[in-house]
Amino acid sequence: MDSDVLAAMARWPDVPDAYGWLSLDARGRWRLHPAGDALAGGPGVSISNTGILAFIGRNYGHDEQGRWFFQNGPQRVFVRLDAAPLILRQADAAGSLATHTGHAVSRVDRWALDAMGRLYAATEHGPAMVEDRHLPDVLERMKLASGQPLLDAPPGWLADTGQAPAGAATLSVVYPPVGAAAAPLAPLRCPAGQAFGFVDRPGPVSSGSA
């Protein structure tokens, strides 16, 4: 985090947290909610100022409950997540991945594909989802641990994610632009937040649930 943000946190440690004012959409776009209606599903207003976007990205983190927030000086502004805490994009022609906050990804520990065809990843930076416009090329570059391209002989559940059978096998896959280490790829059978440990609609933590 920025040094002046850390200094503000130390100087004013008791500033109340803010909820309902900021969201992150499925394409990694920050949206401001002037009416405080993020938790009610309001669409919000896209933030386009590059300086503000960079400031949010540098001061974005999470707490022990998996609630993600923007540290705005001494105040934590908790974020509604429409897909995942981080959105992955291909950063270059080689297919390297980076988060929407600009961090290069060098490790993926597991992948999961949900019933809507959204691909999630556990990265060294936190839980992420591949942005939809980059998904076809990411899958095209993905290989089985044997070296065979994944899409040369995809399992049935990959082609029809909404009908993945209960016993669908987990695959071991490699995404070469990130590295040579294999990671499991499986159907996602529960909400992404539950599977990857994040809260998509963060609210205050009650005193008895910390």
TAGI-V214455 format. One record per backbone hydrogen bond with DSSP energy under -1.0 kcal/mol. CO is the residue of the C=O (numbers start at 1). NH is the residue of the N-H. E is the energy in kcal/mol with one decimal. If there is no record, write none. Layout:
co=CO nh=NH e=E
co=CO nh=NH e=E
//
This chain:
co=2 nh=6 e=-2.2
co=3 nh=7 e=-2.2
co=4 nh=8 e=-1.9
co=5 nh=9 e=-2.2
co=6 nh=10 e=-1.9
co=7 nh=11 e=-2.1
co=8 nh=12 e=-2.6
co=18 nh=78 e=-2.6
co=20 nh=38 e=-2.2
co=21 nh=33 e=-2.6
co=22 nh=80 e=-2.3
co=23 nh=31 e=-2.7
co=24 nh=82 e=-2.6
co=25 nh=28 e=-1.9
co=29 nh=25 e=-2.4
co=30 nh=47 e=-2.3
co=31 nh=23 e=-2.3
co=32 nh=45 e=-3.0
co=33 nh=36 e=-2.3
co=37 nh=42 e=-2.5
co=38 nh=41 e=-1.7
co=45 nh=32 e=-3.0
co=49 nh=53 e=-2.4
co=50 nh=54 e=-2.2
co=51 nh=55 e=-2.0
co=52 nh=56 e=-2.6
co=53 nh=57 e=-2.4
co=54 nh=58 e=-2.0
co=55 nh=59 e=-1.1
co=59 nh=71 e=-3.2
co=61 nh=69 e=-2.8
co=63 nh=66 e=-1.7
co=66 nh=199 e=-2.7
co=67 nh=63 e=-2.0
co=68 nh=79 e=-2.7
co=69 nh=61 e=-2.5
co=70 nh=72 e=-1.2
co=70 nh=77 e=-2.8
co=71 nh=73 e=-1.2
co=72 nh=75 e=-1.8
co=75 nh=72 e=-2.6
co=76 nh=18 e=-3.0
co=77 nh=70 e=-2.6
co=80 nh=24 e=-2.6
co=86 nh=129 e=-1.9
co=88 nh=131 e=-2.8
co=89 nh=98 e=-2.3
co=92 nh=95 e=-1.6
co=96 nh=91 e=-3.7
co=97 nh=105 e=-2.7
co=98 nh=89 e=-2.6
co=99 nh=102 e=-2.1
co=103 nh=99 e=-2.5
co=110 nh=122 e=-2.3
co=111 nh=186 e=-1.3
co=112 nh=120 e=-3.4
co=113 nh=188 e=-2.8
co=114 nh=117 e=-2.0
co=118 nh=114 e=-2.3
co=119 nh=130 e=-2.9
co=120 nh=112 e=-2.0
co=121 nh=128 e=-2.5
co=122 nh=109 e=-3.0
co=126 nh=123 e=-1.7
co=127 nh=86 e=-1.0
co=128 nh=121 e=-2.7
co=129 nh=88 e=-3.0
co=131 nh=134 e=-1.8
co=134 nh=138 e=-2.0
co=135 nh=139 e=-2.5
co=136 nh=140 e=-1.9
co=137 nh=141 e=-1.9
co=138 nh=142 e=-1.0
co=142 nh=150 e=-2.5
co=143 nh=174 e=-3.2
co=144 nh=147 e=-2.4
co=148 nh=144 e=-3.4
co=149 nh=152 e=-1.6
co=155 nh=158 e=-1.2
co=155 nh=159 e=-1.2
co=156 nh=160 e=-1.7
co=160 nh=163 e=-2.1
co=161 nh=164 e=-1.1
co=165 nh=168 e=-2.0
co=171 nh=185 e=-2.5
co=172 nh=145 e=-1.8
co=173 nh=183 e=-2.8
co=174 nh=143 e=-3.0
co=175 nh=178 e=-2.4
co=175 nh=179 e=-1.3
co=183 nh=173 e=-3.0
co=184 nh=111 e=-3.2
co=185 nh=171 e=-3.0
co=186 nh=113 e=-2.0
co=191 nh=195 e=-2.1
co=192 nh=196 e=-2.7
co=193 nh=197 e=-1.3
co=193 nh=198 e=-1.7
co=200 nh=81 e=-2.3
co=206 nh=209 e=-2.0
//
